[in-house]
Amino acid sequence: MSDLKSTVQLNNGILMPRFGLGVWKSSNTDAKNAVTTAIKHGYTLIDTAKQYGNETGVGQGIKEGLAETGMNRKDLFVTTKLFNGNQGYESTLRAFDGQLKRLGLHYIDLYLIHWPVDDKFIDTYKAMEKLYHEGKIRALGISNFDNERLAELLEHTDVVPAVNQMEFNPTNQEKDILAQANLEGIQLEAWSPLGGGDSLSDPTVLSLAEKYGKTAAQIILRWEYQRDLVIIPKSIHEQRIVENSQIFDFEITSDDVAKLNALDKSKRGLWYDDFKWHNPDGPWGDSVDKWDDSPANYAD
Ligand SMILES: NC(=O)c1ccc[n+]([C@@H]2O[C@H](COP(=O)([O-])OP(=O)(O)OC[C@H]3O[C@@H](n4cnc5c(N)ncnc54)[C@H](OP(=O)(O)O)[C@@H]3O)[C@@H](O)[C@H]2O)c1
């Protein structure tokens, strides 16, 4: 029987929770409260990034959540991501130290390259391999890598990434990337699993919600769970944090899974192909999400 504690074994043998909390677009205060609340309600996977500017709040939320529940650090699985502007060998090592300090942690469970900055992501990943071999990271991963960039990475590095975190929701199902990840033994993790909220008003989703007596969010998340993805819906509201996690007491039939699969339009967020994300020269300044605009949130 699956539940909120269900895990998947990654390609290096470690277990990763299948369900967690995202904190993009959350201030430090909101992130702290959401993380504490989520841990209190049984979440064990937390997903942040330097780019979100809320690692300090996430770290405080982890500390409070552990204190409130009596859980230990090892009971949690914390993911953060290397910021584009820090790509490169030495700068990755420096940035990682800063991230550990902000989070108040001694190690990271999963460390991702946030975006594949061309000409830099190989050196970046080599620095991450060093940190992995030193035991400061339990699993290495990537995010927003298409199959061409994944092939380049695999050709020039030693540790096969354990996870590729990609946008995945009813209108963007990344068929080719999912197929390649399965071939390479890489777990796909869905970001924006609710389409950033947009998928919640889809008529097919709403009709299935009525049929199963569940909310639209629960239908989408349960479908993604049945599609074997790791999912990290974001909410800063306790009621939704709880609602999103209640997807383990029902099953969507294969016919209805097929209806949701048919919503795919292979439509990534427009910003994906915007040159700045992959461009080694940036500009990075306007790609920082300053939800909480203190320089300390972004320093090395
Ligand atoms: N690797 C990457 O490049 C990347 C990119 C984007 C996101 N991510 C990660 O993936 C996580 C999730 O993606 P996301 O934040 O873009 O979008 P999402 O989880 O698909 O959707 C979040 C939005 O839906 C709302 N929401 C959540 N649960 C709801 C519910 N039950 N009913 C109604 N509304 C609900 C949230 O509002 P409230 O907060 O107000 O409840 C928020 O506006 C991020 O937080 C981040 O950790 C990674």
The ligand as a Gaussian input file, in Angstrom:
#p B3LYP/6-31G(d) Opt

LIG

0 1
 N       13.675000      22.870000     -11.537000
 C       12.995000      23.919000     -11.947000
 O       13.408000      24.639000     -12.861000
 C       11.697000      24.248000     -11.292000
 C       10.832000      25.171000     -11.901000
 C        9.612000      25.432000     -11.281000
 C        9.277000      24.793000     -10.101000
 N       10.153000      23.918000      -9.503000
 C        9.819000      23.241000      -8.213000
 O        8.559000      22.598000      -8.348000
 C        7.672000      23.082000      -7.326000
 C        6.232000      23.048000      -7.783000
 O        6.046000      23.831000      -8.951000
 P        5.296000      25.247000      -8.968000
 O        5.449000      25.883000      -7.666000
 O        5.783000      25.978000     -10.171000
 O        3.791000      24.919000      -9.289000
 P        2.632000      23.888000      -8.807000
 O        3.059000      23.110000      -7.629000
 O        2.223000      23.182000     -10.033000
 O        1.473000      24.892000      -8.427000
 C        1.592000      25.778000      -7.362000
 C        0.444000      26.774000      -7.418000
 O       -0.801000      26.093000      -7.212000
 C       -1.437000      26.577000      -6.017000
 N       -1.972000      25.390000      -5.339000
 C       -1.288000      24.397000      -4.728000
 N       -2.102000      23.449000      -4.251000
 C       -3.368000      23.854000      -4.547000
 C       -4.639000      23.291000      -4.304000
 N       -4.791000      22.133000      -3.663000
 N       -5.738000      23.989000      -4.755000
 C       -5.601000      25.158000      -5.408000
 N       -4.397000      25.736000      -5.668000
 C       -3.288000      25.078000      -5.245000
 C       -0.350000      27.278000      -5.226000
 O       -0.883000      28.366000      -4.495000
 P       -0.685000      28.586000      -2.888000
 O        0.780000      28.477000      -2.571000
 O       -1.217000      29.972000      -2.691000
 O       -1.508000      27.523000      -2.234000
 C        0.529000      27.826000      -6.345000
 O        0.003000      29.017000      -6.876000
 C        8.214000      24.502000      -7.080000
 O        7.681000      25.083000      -5.923000
 C        9.688000      24.235000      -7.061000
 O       10.080000      23.670000      -5.834000
 C       11.354000      23.635000     -10.102000

